[in-house]
Amino acid sequence: MLDIHLKDQTVVSVSKFEKVVYSMSGSRYELSSEQFDSFRIFDAATYNFEGSNKISVRGDQILFVELSNS
């Protein structure tokens, strides 16, 4: 489970998190759940978190993310 804590105090969740795809400055990046320890939040990036559901959010809206094994 991946919880995305937003700056407006809401939390959105991605169950069965598989990967995050993000774009920044015209380049596309992809990190699997196994590579998530190298994840960084960039204000100018748009993130697409994918699992059993998909959530798209801009980096400047994210406060922090939390990945758990549940």
N, C-alpha and C positions, 0 to 999 in steps of 0.2 A: 504494500500500500504506500502510495506517495501522497503526502499532504502538502499542499501549496498554500502558504500563509501570505495573504495579500496585505498591502499597506492600509487598506480600508477596513481591516480587522476581520475579513471573511476568510474562511478556509475552504478550499476546494480539494477534492480527493480523486486520485486515479487508482482504482483497484487493479490488481495484477499488472502493475507497472512494468513495461517492457523497454521503452526507450524514450528519449527526448530528441527532437529534431529542432534545430534553431537556425535562423538566418540572421546575418549581420554583415553590413557593408557589401552586399551582393554575394556573399559566400554562404554555403549551406554546411552545417555540421550535424553529426548524429552521434549520440552516446547511448549505449545499451545500459540496462540496469546494472550489469557487472562493471561498467566503466564509470559509474556515477560518482565515484570519489573524486574525479577530476572535473566535475561540474562546477561552473562559475556563472554568476548572474551578471549580465551586462545590461545596463539600462536601455540601450538602443536595439537590443535583439528581440525578436519575436519567437517565443518558445511554444512548441507543440508537444505536449506530454501525451504519450500513448500507452494504453493498456486495454482493459475491458471497456473503457470509455476514453474519449479524447478531449483534451482541454488546451486551448490556445490562449496565451497571455503574453503581454509585453513585459520585458524585464524591469522596466521602471515601476511596475505595479507589484512586483514580488518583494516581500520582506525576507522570507527564507523558505526553504523546502525541507521536508523531513521524510526520509525513506525508512520504512520499517519492514520486518519480515512477515507481517501478518497479511 
